[in-house]
């Protein structure tokens, strides 16, 4: 999520991980009977093997991103999550004289007593069928159906004026996948009467579950966890190596959320989260629960090799606007990235932002003449900002036929009228 170096083509190297062979953990991993009752976690992580057999897992953080722009060096992972039972023979020192070896791997294992016990590993993350973000408008469809407005300056001015006049009433605003603008309000009847009637079929108003005061209070709690790590006031391992917190987003019901990004959910962090208002904190852990049904074998049947098709569809989506979408991973996954800003250099915030870029592909059931893939490119930066594009790609022609934007205005497009 988070400012200041020039955009570099070398960042695209962060997206790929090489082959995809699967390797079982070597001798020394716990017996299956010992882990059968434990939740299995999986994720694509940075791994560093140190001399004398110590293996550590850490996020591909922003310090590592900076290192990739200079001479090859091992990521600083000495304080990361300890791993046992991993086959490190495929890791390299990237042509340096370093005694450490490193690389990214998709690991599946169990977390116990502060140690990650690896059960299996592979070079690539398995393709997953991710749902379309903000897929369905939470309001009942009006008579005549939804009639979204792609861009309406009068609507934006009216909403801004309403929020100014009725401060704190509208707690979130997001454009859903179908183009409908969804507002959460503490006074939904009034909001619906003053705004919804002006643009029938274009605005959905739902009752806010929490007030601005509650949302800010929880955001501050998450930020305290994050800042505590930044300033060395707490043990990073205690709360799962937090990398981002305090941002704002929306749930599939249109309700505001605040996020926390981390490597793994620890018992200590879980205890804190249980004390927060239900549904308000959105946890994005790199190592998350996995099941056999989570992988793409349950996806809509694909006419060609699934992984090859995903790469082609993502390539088509990125090529449709290379200047904007070139920073996103070329394969499904999340990576640190540099988000350019088109602001004039004289303006504050004109420098690029260090952030996180995520690429995902979904195959919803469609009824048109051609099958479609939904490629979602989502970027987040700072402590409170995100933006996303969902591009509909027809296959097998790999032609982009529609683009839907959601979230906040992206830095790449915010100042296009310079």
N, C-alpha and C positions, 0 to 999 in steps of 0.2 A: 504493500500500500504506500509509497511514501515519498533528490532534487538537483541536480545541477550539472550533469555531464552531457556531452554531445551525443546524439543518436549514432549508434555504430552498428554496422551490418554484422559484426561479430556476435551480437546478442542472439541472432537467430540460431547460433550453435547450441544455445541452451535448450532448445526445444527437443532435440532428438537424443536417443540413448543407444542406438545401435541395433543389434539383433534382438531376438525374442525367445531364445531357448530357455526352457524352464529347468531349474536345478533344485533337487531336494537338498535339504540341509545335511551336512556331513555328520559323522559320528560325534556324539557329544550333545546333541539336541535332546530335550526331554522326551521321554516315551509318550506315545499318543494317549495312554491312559491318564497321564499326568495333566494334559492340557485339554482333554475332551470337554471338561466343564467350563473352560475359560473362553472368553470372547476372542476370536481370532481377528487380528488387525492387519490391514494391508495398506501400502502406499509407496509412491515413487519418492525416494529420499536420496540425499547425499551420504555416501559412506566413505570413511577414511580408515585405512588399516595402518596402524602405527607399528614401529618395531616392537619386538617382544610379544606380539600377539594381541595387543589391545585394538579393538574395533569399535568405532564410534559412528553414530547416526546423527545427522543434523539437517536442518533446513538449508536449502540453497539460498542463503540470505543475501542481503544487499552488499555486505562486505565481500562475499565471494564473487558477486557480480562485478564489482570494481576490479577484483584481482584478475578476472577473465579478460579484462581489457588491457592488461599489461602482461609481463612475462608469466609463464605458467608457474603456479605455486599451489601447494596443497591448501584446501580450505581450512580455516581455523575451527576445528571440530573437537578439540581435546576435552571440552566440557560438555560434549553432546551426550546423547543417550547411548549407554553401553549396549553392545550387541554380542550375543554368543551364538555359536552354531552356524555361522555364515561361511560360505565358500568364497574366499577373497582372491582366488587365483586369477580371475579375470580383470582385476583392478590393475591400473598402471600408474606410473609416476609422470605421465605426459611428456616423456622424453627428457626429463630433468635428472639431476643427480640426487634428488630427494630420496630418502629412505622410506618415506611414506608413500602409499599407493591409494588412489581414490577413484571415485566414479559414482554414477547414479545407478540405482537398482530398485526394482519393485520387490519389496519384501513382504512376506506374510508370516506372522508369528503371534506370540502372546506376550503381554507385558506383566511382569511380576517382580515385586521388590526392587523397582527401579532399574530393571534389566529387560531388554527385549530379546526374547528367545526365538530365533529364526527357525521356521518350519519349512519354508520353501522360498525360492528367489528366482527372478528372471530379469532380463535386461530392460524390457519394456513393460509399461503398465498394460494390463489387458484392456481391450476396447470395452467401453461401457455404454449402456443406453441411458443417457441422462435425459430427464424430462425437460421440456421447453420451459425456460424461466418465465414466471408470471404468465402462465399459459391461458388461464380462463378467468374472465372478469367475474368478481365475486357477487355482483348484483344480478337479479333476474333480468332477462332480456326484456326491453320495453316492447310495446305493440309496434310491429313493423321492423323489429330487430335493431341491433346496434348499428349506428352510422358514425363511425369514428372520423375525427377531423385530424388529418396528418399534421398540419401546422396552421395555427390561427392566432395572429398577433392580438386580435381583440379578446380572444379567450384568455390568453396569457395575462393581458393587462387587467381583465376583470377578476381573475383569480388573485393576482397580486394585490389589487385594491381591496378585495374581500379579506385577505389575510391581514392586511394593514389595519382595516377597520375592526376586525374581530380577532384581535391578537390571541394566539395560543389555541384557537379553535380548530384549525386544520393542522393535524399532526404529521401527515405525510401526503405525498403526491407522486404517483408513478404512472407511466404509460404501459399498459399490459400488451401482451403479444398480439392481441387482436386489434390494437390501436386505440382502445378505449382508455380515457384518462380516469384513474381511480383516486379519489380523495378520501381520507379518513378524517372524521370531524367529531368533536365532542358535542356538537349541536347539529346532527345530520339533517333534521327536518328543515332548519333554517338554511343550511348550506344547499340542500337540494332545491329548495324553493327559489333561492336567489341566483344559483348558478346552473343547476340542472335544467331548469325550464328554458334557459336561454339557448342551450345546445342539446336538445333532446336526442338521445341515442348516442351521445358522444362523451358524457360524463357519468360516472358511477360514484355515488357517495355512500360510504358505510360508516357505522358508528365506531369511533375510536375506542379501543379497549383500555388505553392508558393515556394519561395527560402528558403534556410536554415536560412537566416537572418530574414525573416518574421516569420518563425516558432519559432525561438528562442525568438524573441521579444514578441510574444504572450504567449509563455511558461512563460517568466519572469513576464508578467502581472498577469497570473493566480497564480504563486508562490507568488507574492507580496500579493495577497488576502489571501492566505493560511498562509504565515508567519506573516502577520498582526494579524491574530487571535492567532497564537501560542504565540506571544510576547505581547498580550493584547493591541495592538495599535488600534483595531477596535472592534466594537460590533459584536459578532458572529452571532446574529440574523439578522443583516442588510443584510448579504450576504448568509444566509441560512445554517449556521453551516457547513462550509466547512471542510472536513476531508482529502482531498487529491487533489493535483493539479500538473500540470507541466509534467505529464507523456507523453509518446509517444505511438501512436498506428497507425492503418490504417483503412481507411474507406472501404466500400464494393467496391469502385472504385480504391482501391489501393493507394489513396492519404494519406499522413501523417496527423495525427490529434494529438492534445494535449488535455488531459482530465482534468475534474474538478469533484470531487465527493463531494456530499453534501446531507443534509437532505431534503431541499426543495428549489425551485427556487423562490426567492423573487423579487418584482418589482425592487429593487435597483440592484440586480445581473443581471436581465434581461436587464436592460438599458446598463450595461457594455458589456454584451455578444453581443448585437446588434451592437456595435461599432467595433467588431472584424471581421477579414476577414471571409466571408461566408464559412461554412463547416469545418473550422479549429478546433474549440473548440467542443469537445464531452462532453456533460453534462450527468452525471450519478447521478440522484436524487433518493433518497430512496422513497420519496413520489412523484409519477409521475402520469400524467393523466391516467385514467382508463375508459374503456368502457365495456359494457356487452360482446361484441364480442372478448375481449382480453383473456377471459378464455378458458379453454381447451375444451369447448363444441363444438368448431369449428375444433377440431383436426381430424386427420384421424381416422376413427372408430377403436376402440380397442376391442379385443375379451374378455377382462376381465376388472374388476374394474380399472379405470384409475389411481387413486392414488396408489393403491396397486401395479400396474404394474410399475409405475415410481420408487417406492421404490426398487422393485426387480431388475429393470434394472440398477439403480444407484449402488445397492449393487454388481451386477456382474461386473460393470465397475471398482469400487474401489477395489474389490477383485482380479482383474487381475494383479494388482501391488500394493499390500497393503502398501508397504514401501513408495511409491511415492504418491499414491492417497488417503491414509488414512486421510489426513488432510482436505479433501474436505467435504462439507456438505452431509449428507446422504439423504437429501431431496432437491428439487429445492430451491435455494436461495443463499444469500451471507452472509458470516460471517468473522470476523477477524480470522486469523490463524497464526501459526508459521511455516514458510517454512524452512526446514533444509538445510544445506549446506554440501556438501561432500568434501569441500576443506580441505586439511591437516591443523591441528590447527596452524601450523607455518605460514600459509598464511593469509594476510589481507582479511577479509570478510568470514572467516571460520565459524563464529558464525551464528546461525539461524537468519532469518529475520522475523519481524512482518509484516504481509501483509493481503491481503483480498483474500478469496477463494470463487469462485462462481460455483455452479452446476446448469446445465440446461438440459432439455430433449426436443428433437424435434422429430417429426414423419413425415419426408418427404415421398412423394409418391415414392415407389421403385417398381421395376419390376422383382426382383429376385424371387426365389422359396420361400423364407421366408420373412416375414415382419421384419422391422428393426427399432430400436430406435437409435437416435444419442445422446449420452450422452457427453456433453461438460463440461470439468473441466478447469476452468480458474483461474490463480493466478496472483496477481500483488503485487509489492513490491517497496520500495523506491519511488522516484518521477518520474521515467522514465522507469520502467521495467514491463513486463508482459510475461506470457507464458501460452499456453493452449494445451489441448489434446482433440480430439474428438474421442470417442470410439463407434464403430458401434456394437450394441448388437442385435442379432437375438432373437425374441421372438416367441412362448412362452418358448423356451429352455433357454433364458437368457445367451447366449453364445457370448463372445466377439470375433468377426471375423476380425476386423481391427482396427488400431489406427492411427490417423493422428495428427501430432504435428504442431503448428503454434506459431508465436511470437518469443521471444528470448529464448536462451538456459536457461533452468530452473536450479536454484541452486542445486536441487536434483540430476541432471545428469551432471552438468558442469564438475565435477572433478572425473568421474567414474574411470579413469585410474590413480590411485594414486600410 
